[in-house]
Amino acid sequence: MFHYVYILRSEAAPERHYIGMTSDLTQRLAAHNSGKVSHTSKDSSRNKLIQNDYCGLMV
């Protein structure tokens, strides 16, 4: 199964970063920016995708 590994940066607090993994990058970014992900919902700012890589992982 293939996944994206990604890094987000908070637009309101650029020193804050989040690293995650998902099989659907578009859906996951939308979830982060709508407050549905507890790790990034602490502040109400939007998160900017700053890096992503597509990779195959054995899970």
N, C-alpha and C positions, 0 to 999 in steps of 0.2 A: 504494500500500500504506500502511496506517495503522500507526503506532507510538506507543508511550508513551515519553515522556522522563521520567525519574524521578530523585529524590534520596533516598539512604539516609543514615541517621545510625546509627552504632554505639551500641548501648545501654550498652556497657561504657566507651566512650570518646566521649562526646557531641561532642567537638570534631572527630571524624573524620567526613568526609562522602564520599560516592561519587555521581557522576552517571553515568547510563547511559541506554540506549535499547533497547527491545525491542518485539516485536509481541505477546508474551504476558506481561503483568505478573505474574500469579499464579505462573506457572512460573519466571520469572526471580527473583522474590523468594525462592522456595523454594530455588533453586540457590544464591543468595547465602548463605542461612541454613544450608545443609547443607555449606558449605565447598567447593563445586564451582567457584566463581569465584575465580581466583587473586588478583584485586585486593582482594577482601574476606575472603579466608580467612586472612590474617595473624594475626588474633585470632579466638578461638573464640566470640566473643559474637554474639548475634543482631543483625540490622540492622532498624531501624524505618523504614518508608516515611514520609517527611515531606512529599513533594510529588510530584504526577504530573500530566501533561498529555497529552491524546490529540491527535495531529496527523497530518496526511497529509504524507508526504514522497516526493519523487521519488528513488528509488534505483536 
